[in-house]
Structure formats: C-alpha cells, structure tokens
Amino acid sequence: MATHQFDRKSTNLTVFDLGVQDSERSAAAALAARTTTNPNLTDYTTTWTVRGAPHLHRPTDMPTLATRLWPLSDADALTRMSRPRGITNGRAALTAVATALRKVVTKPMTKGEASNKITSMIPTELTAWCRGCNTTHVQDPIFRLAALPAGLIFDTTQKTVTFTPLPKRPAVPTETKGFTDLLLAYLTLHGPAGPTEVANYFGSTTTEIKKRWPQDLAEVKVDGKQAWLPPTRLNTLNNPPDPNAVRLLPPLDPYLQARDRDLLVPDKDHQKEVWRILGRRGAIMVDGEITGTWQAKATAKHLEITLNPFAEPPPPSIEAEAHHLATTRNLDSARLK
C-alpha cells in the first residue's frame, strides 16, 4: 500500500519503475488511484514492453529499457515469445525482426504496414498464417517483443497502433544489461516475493530468474513461505503505515499485477472475479483489502459504475472515488449502482 502510493502524497510514482500497462483504458485510472489530479498520459512514452503488452514509461527510461528487457538467454527468448514452432535460437529470431523493423520504420507507420513490409525480409520460420488477417506475416508475439529493441514507440494520437521511431534510438541490443534493476523494482513494488513470481511477471522462467537472483536480498517469511525483498524495504515492512484508503482499481492496475494472488485475494472464487480472462473487472480496495469488483459504462456525460462487493458494501467515500474516476474519462460525474 505504501509503495504503491495510494496515499496520493507524491506525483513521482514508483509504479513507473516497471511501467504502467495501458490496456482497456487502464493506465489513466491506475494513475488516478495514486494522484489527486487528472494524469496527462502524453507526459509518458508508450510501447510494447513487459510481456509484449502496451505500457507507459518515463521518457528518460527509454534509452536503457530495451537492454534491460532483452532476453536473458535463447531459452528465455523462446519462452517470452510463447515458444513458436520451428525456432531454436530465440535471440537471433528477435534480432532479425527488430533489425528489419528498425530499417523500415523511419517515419510514422501503422502496425499492419510495418508487418507487411518486414515479412519478406525475415526468415520464413518467423512467419505464420494469420486467419484474422487472411495472410502470412511475422508472428505476433515476436513482433511485439521486437518493437522496443527496434526503437519504436506508439503515436498515441492515432486510433490504430501506429509506430514512430524513438528519438536518437539506440542500436538493437546484443546482450542484457540492467535486468537486476527491474527485478529489484518488482520486489520493491510487489515483494516480498520469490523467483517464481518475478519470472511469471516478466514472462520468463523460474530457472532463468534464479540464475540472476541477487545475493544481498533480505530473506523473510510470508505465511511460512520463503520470500525476499530489498533490505531498504525492511523498515516499511516492519512498520507499515495505516492502509486507510478506498480506491477503485482498474483491471490491470499495477497493484493487481503482483503474482502472489493468494495473498492479495485469499478466496479462490473471489480470485476468479478479480482476474477474469474475459470481461475484465476492476477491484474495489478498502483499507488494504480487495473487497469486491466493479464494472463501468460511459454515457454522454456520466460514468455508470456497478459495484459487486464480496460481502459488506463499500463505505460512502467510494462515491468520491467514483467521481474522481469519471474525470479521467472527461465525464461530468459518476453514478453508482
């Protein structure tokens, strides 16, 4: 609770140490849960990064982010790109696609245009028939992972995915540098945790993460299980502030990205509601506990929010949160149902 800054006392948000996923309008609502003002998303850079998903990042982090997220090994690369058939050298595959993208995308270009241009430039085993597009093109998981190494970011003024070259974009990486910084960022935001949770978050494997596990971490016990976090976090762990906050967290909020779901939401049936695969819902958080889910529907001027508490209804202060959430969509007010 303290590390995720739900107290709204700072605009320098720690969640950007990993990036803020921006799918289904999640980023604006996630930032609103941590700030008192309406966030300006244009202050950040957006592209596909962690797990090939669109994330907002600080512009100053972009020059080094590609090398930090570069696969740790060929096996790691194959895991991150969903183990495509016929490919054994994962990093070579990623290099081929990133190099081709870097060559063809020299000005704003849609995803479809870029995909079409590079398909004939890369080895055929990196392509596959796409039923939705009714054509053969570069496999999407590889494409997504290659965008950042190619130095491509999103032109967020466009409705469809449109790439634009990163200013002074660095060369395609040849090795991983700085991944430990991301590992420590996960343990800071979501720890105490272990290699399995970190691997799951980055789309890697526990074996790969164990090879890079820092030796100077603080070891603690969580529900009797071994876990770790940076030593600088021990004081906050042992002396936590009062988690006095009521928030409407959007689907894919950074807080919900922690991989120790049994700790966040112990009840298995409630977990299925919070982390739905289809028809995602947001989470109601009251004083540090996830107490239900919510859904929203925008009308001309209002945001209609349906609350689905697990037990007791949320406190009256949820109304203020609902109105704050409505402002992120430039709506006048919210109505609770």
C-alpha positions in Angstrom: 0.0 0.0 0.0 2.8 2.4 0.9 5.0 1.6 -2.0 2.1 1.9 -4.5 1.5 5.4 -3.1 -2.3 5.1 -2.6 -1.9 8.0 -0.1 -1.7 10.4 -3.1 1.1 12.3 -1.5 3.5 12.2 -4.5 3.4 12.7 -8.2 6.7 10.9 -8.7 5.2 7.4 -9.0 7.2 4.3 -8.1 5.0 2.2 -10.4 6.8 3.7 -13.4 10.0 1.8 -12.3 8.3 -1.2 -14.1 5.9 0.7 -16.3 2.1 1.0 -16.2 0.1 -1.3 -18.5 -2.3 0.6 -20.7 -4.9 -1.8 -22.0 -8.6 -1.1 -21.9 -8.1 2.4 -20.6 -6.3 1.0 -17.5 -3.4 3.5 -17.3 -5.3 6.7 -16.7 -7.4 5.1 -14.0 -4.4 3.5 -12.4 -2.6 6.8 -12.1 -5.8 8.5 -10.8 -5.9 6.0 -7.9 -2.5 7.4 -6.9 -2.8 11.1 -7.6 -5.3 13.8 -6.9 -5.2 15.4 -10.3 -6.1 14.1 -13.8 -3.0 12.4 -15.2 -1.6 13.7 -18.5 -0.7 10.5 -20.4 1.2 12.4 -23.0 3.9 13.0 -20.5 4.9 9.4 -20.9 6.1 7.1 -23.7 4.0 4.1 -24.7 5.1 1.0 -26.5 5.0 -2.8 -26.1 7.4 -3.8 -23.3 6.8 -6.2 -20.4 5.2 -9.5 -21.7 4.7 -7.7 -25.1 1.9 -5.6 -23.6 1.5 -1.9 -24.1 3.0 0.0 -21.1 3.5 3.7 -20.2 7.1 4.5 -19.3 9.1 7.6 -18.3 10.7 9.0 -21.5 14.0 9.1 -19.6 13.9 5.4 -19.1 13.6 4.5 -22.8 17.2 4.6 -23.9 18.1 1.7 -21.5 14.8 -0.2 -21.2 15.4 -2.3 -24.3 18.7 -3.7 -23.0 17.1 -4.3 -19.5 14.3 -6.3 -21.1 16.4 -8.1 -23.7 16.0 -11.9 -23.1 18.5 -13.5 -20.7 19.1 -16.5 -23.0 17.8 -18.2 -26.1 15.5 -20.3 -23.9 14.2 -17.2 -22.2 13.5 -15.6 -25.5 11.5 -18.6 -26.7 9.5 -18.6 -23.5 8.7 -14.8 -23.8 7.6 -15.3 -27.4 5.2 -18.2 -26.5 7.5 -20.9 -27.8 6.9 -20.6 -31.6 7.4 -23.8 -33.5 10.5 -24.4 -35.6 12.6 -21.8 -33.8 15.6 -22.8 -31.6 17.6 -19.6 -31.4 15.3 -17.2 -29.7 17.5 -14.2 -29.5 18.6 -14.5 -33.2 14.9 -14.5 -34.2 14.2 -11.4 -32.1 17.3 -9.7 -33.6 16.1 -10.4 -37.1 12.7 -9.0 -36.6 13.9 -6.0 -34.6 16.6 -5.2 -37.2 14.0 -5.4 -40.0 11.6 -3.1 -38.1 14.3 -0.6 -37.4 15.2 -0.5 -41.1 11.6 0.0 -42.5 10.0 2.2 -39.8 11.8 5.5 -40.3 8.6 7.6 -40.0 5.1 7.0 -38.5 3.7 3.7 -39.8 0.8 1.5 -38.7 1.3 -1.9 -37.3 -0.2 -3.5 -40.4 2.1 -1.6 -42.8 5.2 -2.4 -40.7 4.2 -6.1 -40.5 3.7 -6.3 -44.3 7.0 -4.6 -45.1 9.2 -6.8 -42.9 7.6 -10.2 -43.6 9.6 -10.7 -46.8 12.8 -9.6 -45.0 12.9 -12.2 -42.2 13.3 -16.0 -42.2 10.2 -17.8 -43.1 10.1 -19.8 -39.9 9.4 -16.5 -38.1 6.2 -16.0 -40.1 2.8 -17.8 -39.9 -0.6 -17.8 -41.5 -3.0 -15.4 -39.7 -6.7 -16.3 -40.0 -7.8 -12.9 -38.9 -5.7 -11.1 -41.5 -6.1 -13.8 -44.1 -2.4 -13.6 -44.9 1.0 -14.8 -43.8 3.0 -12.3 -41.7 5.5 -12.2 -38.8 4.3 -14.0 -35.7 2.7 -11.5 -33.4 4.5 -12.5 -30.1 7.9 -12.0 -31.8 6.7 -8.7 -33.4 5.6 -7.3 -30.1 8.8 -8.2 -28.3 10.9 -6.7 -31.2 9.2 -3.3 -31.2 11.2 -1.9 -28.2 14.6 -3.2 -29.4 13.9 -1.7 -32.8 13.5 1.7 -31.0 9.8 2.1 -31.8 7.2 3.8 -29.7 3.5 4.4 -30.2 2.0 7.6 -31.8 -0.8 7.8 -29.2 -2.7 10.5 -31.2 -3.7 7.7 -33.6 -6.6 5.3 -33.0 -4.9 2.3 -34.5 -1.5 1.1 -33.4 1.0 3.4 -35.1 4.7 3.3 -34.6 7.1 6.2 -34.6 10.9 6.0 -34.2 12.3 6.8 -30.8 14.4 10.0 -31.0 18.1 9.0 -31.1 17.1 5.4 -30.8 20.0 3.1 -29.8 21.1 0.1 -31.7 19.3 -3.3 -31.4 20.7 -4.9 -28.2 23.1 -7.7 -28.3 23.0 -8.6 -24.6 21.0 -8.0 -21.5 22.2 -5.1 -19.3 20.4 -3.9 -16.2 17.8 -6.6 -15.7 18.6 -6.7 -12.0 17.2 -3.2 -11.7 13.9 -4.4 -13.0 14.0 -7.4 -10.7 14.6 -5.2 -7.7 11.8 -2.9 -8.9 9.4 -5.9 -8.8 10.5 -6.9 -5.3 10.1 -3.2 -4.2 6.6 -2.9 -5.6 5.2 -6.4 -5.1 7.5 -8.0 -2.6 8.2 -9.9 -0.5 8.3 -12.4 -3.4 10.5 -15.2 -4.9 11.9 -16.1 -8.3 8.7 -17.8 -9.5 6.6 -14.6 -9.0 9.3 -12.5 -10.7 9.5 -14.9 -13.6 5.8 -15.0 -14.1 5.6 -11.2 -14.2 8.3 -10.9 -16.9 7.1 -13.9 -18.9 10.3 -15.8 -18.2 11.0 -19.0 -16.3 12.0 -19.6 -12.7 15.2 -21.3 -13.8 16.3 -18.2 -15.6 15.5 -15.8 -12.8 17.2 -18.0 -10.2 20.5 -17.6 -12.2 20.2 -13.8 -11.8 18.9 -13.8 -8.2 20.8 -11.1 -6.2 22.7 -12.5 -3.2 22.2 -9.4 -1.0 18.4 -9.5 -0.6 16.7 -9.7 2.8 15.0 -13.0 3.4 11.7 -13.1 5.2 8.7 -15.5 5.7 5.3 -14.9 4.3 2.7 -17.3 5.6 5.5 -19.6 6.3 7.0 -19.4 2.8 10.4 -18.1 2.0 10.4 -14.7 0.2 12.8 -11.8 -0.4 12.8 -8.1 -0.8 15.5 -5.3 -0.9 17.0 -4.6 2.5 15.9 -1.0 2.2 12.3 -2.1 2.4 12.6 -3.9 5.8 11.7 -0.9 7.8 8.5 -0.2 5.9 7.6 -3.9 6.1 8.1 -4.0 9.9 6.5 -0.6 10.5 3.8 -0.2 7.8 1.6 2.9 7.7 -2.2 2.6 8.3 -3.7 1.4 4.9 -6.5 3.9 5.2 -7.7 4.2 1.6 -10.7 3.4 -0.6 -9.9 3.0 -4.2 -11.4 1.8 -7.5 -8.6 0.0 -9.1 -9.0 -0.6 -12.9 -8.4 -4.0 -14.5 -4.6 -4.5 -15.0 -3.8 -1.9 -12.3 -0.1 -2.4 -11.2 -1.3 -3.5 -7.7 -3.2 -6.3 -9.3 -0.2 -7.3 -11.4 1.5 -8.9 -8.4 1.8 -12.6 -8.9 1.1 -13.7 -5.3 -2.7 -13.6 -5.8 -3.3 -15.9 -2.8 -2.0 -13.2 -0.6 -3.9 -10.3 -2.3 -7.2 -12.2 -2.6 -7.2 -15.5 -0.5 -10.7 -16.7 -1.6 -10.4 -18.7 -4.8 -13.9 -17.8 -6.0 -13.1 -14.1 -5.5 -9.9 -14.5 -7.4 -11.9 -15.7 -10.4 -13.9 -12.5 -10.3 -10.9 -10.1 -9.9 -8.8 -11.8 -12.6 -11.3 -12.7 -15.2 -9.9 -13.7 -18.6 -12.9 -12.4 -20.4 -14.9 -9.4 -19.4 -12.3 -8.0 -17.0 -13.5 -6.1 -14.0 -11.8 -3.6 -11.7 -11.2 -4.2 -8.0 -12.7 -2.4 -5.0 -10.0 -1.8 -2.4 -10.9 -0.8 1.1 -8.1 -0.2 3.7 -5.7 -2.6 2.0 -8.1 -5.4 1.2 -9.8 -6.3 -2.1 -13.5 -6.4 -1.1 -15.2 -6.7 -4.5 -15.2 -5.8 -8.2 -16.7 -3.1 -10.3 -17.8 -2.5 -13.9 -18.3 0.8 -15.7 -20.3 2.0 -18.6 -19.9 5.5 -20.0 -22.9 7.6 -21.2 -22.9 11.0 -22.7 -22.0 12.8 -19.5 -21.8 10.2 -16.8 -19.9 7.1 -15.8 -22.2 4.4 -14.5 -20.4 2.1 -12.1 -21.8 -1.2 -11.0 -20.3 -2.3 -7.6 -20.1 -6.0 -6.9 -19.0 -6.3 -3.2 -18.0 -9.7 -1.9 -19.8 -9.1 1.4 -20.3 -5.7 3.0 -20.9 -2.7 0.7 -18.0 -0.2 0.5 -18.0 2.9 2.7 -19.7 6.2 1.5 -16.3 7.6 0.4 -16.5 5.3 -2.6 -18.7 8.0 -4.2 -15.8 10.5 -4.2 -13.6 7.9 -5.8 -16.2 7.2 -8.5 -16.4 10.9 -9.4 -12.6 11.1 -9.5 -12.5 8.1 -11.8 -15.1 9.7 -14.1 -12.8 12.8 -14.6 -10.2 10.5 -16.1 -12.7 9.9 -19.0 -13.6 13.6 -19.2 -17.1 12.9 -17.9 -19.1 15.2 -15.6 -19.9 12.7 -12.8 -20.4 9.1 -11.8 -23.4 7.1 -10.8 -23.1 4.1 -8.6 -25.3 1.1 -9.0 
